[in-house]
Amino acid sequence: MQHSFFNTTSHTMNPSQRSLSGSLQSPRSPSSSQPFLSVSVTDPVKLGNGVQAYISYRVITKTNFPEYQGPEKIVIRRYSDFIWLRDRLFEKYKGIFIPPLPEKSAVEKFRFSAEFIEMRRLALDIFVNRIASHHELQQSEDLRLFLQAEEETMERLRSHENGIFKKKPSDFMQIFKDVQSKVSDVVLGKEKPVEESDPEYEKMKHYIFELENHLAEAQKHAYRLVKRHRELGQSLSDFGKAVKLLGATEGNSLGKAFSELGMKSEALSVKLQNEAQQLLVNFEEPLKDYVRAVQSIKATIAERANAFRRHCELSETMKLKEINLDKLMLIRSDKVGEAEYEYNQLKAESEQATKTFETIVRLMNEEIGRFQEQKTIDMGIAFHEFAKGQARLANGIADAWRSLIPKLEACSPSHRINQ
């Protein structure tokens, strides 16, 4: 699928592996005949100390877009710069599903762990490439600034931003609740809910909310699977060491068999740890990424509800202004000119609000179709990788234990008697 919400290019991917629900499609290769814009987020480096410490990233852009400064540009960015870009796009591109960012670590001790830093780097790489591959977002002036501006410029830009995503989670939830609130119907003199009654829109909202619940539940169990693999791997490692020590106390064939059992256990421990990492990257992270994506879609739904409410409020206010203007014209009041001016101003504002709402509706209808199509592809890949990994692990474990059975049987008294 071209230019979809989840179409991405990442320099870390290979043809047989995908990270964080990125598409399996090949990156758009630099070519003199085809327009291309590819971005790599690399080389995370910890800077500063204590609470002031943060991770910086090298962001490498390669493009032949004429509006860019040249074919290649390298800048240094930090996480807050990515937040700035996301917030700016959210404010300017109403109706488009802005790709989600990875969350900050809630636990301080994990903030600078090697695994957390690498998972975030991968997610940031995918975030910016999703934007760069989107047919509208890639034209954003804010994206060009993010990819080309010097660090001092970015610091100045982000210091002036206060986007919706910088609010506390409780504030964000309040914003979402507000779109369901009631406003006064000034014409009828009673309250009524200002909500869309479009059945297709209601169906979409229900789908998104249900999808979030199911994805979150699946991701929770994927996390448990990763944890179980790691714990079993550690247990096998500990068991292997203990059995090797036990074998060292035996000078006969039994001691040799114990030593081999210990070595097999340690080898299987490494296999389990490797499979746990693959499970994290190819299964748990894509699920987590889609949970974030659905939350981003919910933010767009909230913006659509706000736009609809604004459209309705202005329409009703304009009706009142029109009634008032008719009365003034009927009595030939000297306030007709002023009232007419206010009415025309409000009419222009109302027409703009209607246009904004209709644009959001059109874009959301396009985006949800792309989202569903790409989700089907990405989830199919994630679950396929999961099944292949589990089969590979099970076969490896079975083969390892099976190879030990003859040696252990040879040490068994019952085996010697049967011979």
Salt bridges, closest charged atoms under 4 A:
ASP43 OD2 - ARG58 NE 3.04
ASP81 OD1 - ARG158 NH1 2.52
ASP87 OD1 - ARG86 NE 2.94
GLU91 OE1 - LYS94 NZ 3.83
GLU103 OE1 - ARG292 NH1 2.95
GLU108 OE2 - ARG111 NH1 3.00
GLU115 OE1 - ARG230 NH2 2.41
GLU118 OE2 - ARG121 NH2 2.80
ASP125 OD2 - HIS11 ND1 3.06
GLU136 OE2 - HIS135 NE2 3.97
GLU141 OE1 - ARG144 NH2 2.58
ASP142 OD1 - ARG88 NE 3.22
ASP142 OD2 - LYS92 NZ 2.88
GLU150 OE2 - LYS73 NZ 3.39
GLU161 OE2 - ARG88 NH1 3.21
ASP185 OD2 - LYS192 NZ 3.75
GLU196 OE2 - ARG304 NE 2.72
GLU202 OE2 - LYS205 NZ 3.34
GLU210 OE1 - HIS214 NE2 3.56
GLU212 OE1 - LYS298 NZ 2.78
GLU217 OE1 - LYS220 NZ 3.36
GLU217 OE2 - HIS221 NE2 3.08
GLU260 OE1 - LYS407 NZ 2.54
GLU266 OE1 - LYS244 NZ 3.02
GLU275 OE1 - ARG392 NH2 3.26
GLU285 OE2 - LYS288 NZ 3.42
ASP289 OD2 - ARG130 NH2 2.56
ASP289 OD1 - ARG292 NH2 3.31
GLU303 OE1 - LYS94 NZ 2.71
GLU316 OE2 - LYS319 NZ 3.83
GLU342 OE1 - LYS321 NZ 3.15
GLU349 OE2 - ARG310 NH2 2.24
GLU366 OE2 - ARG362 NH1 3.46
GLU367 OE2 - HIS134 NE2 3.05
GLU367 OE2 - ARG370 NH2 2.31
ASP378 OD1 - ARG18 NE 3.72
GLU385 OE2 - LYS388 NZ 3.58
ASP399 OD1 - ARG402 NH1 2.85
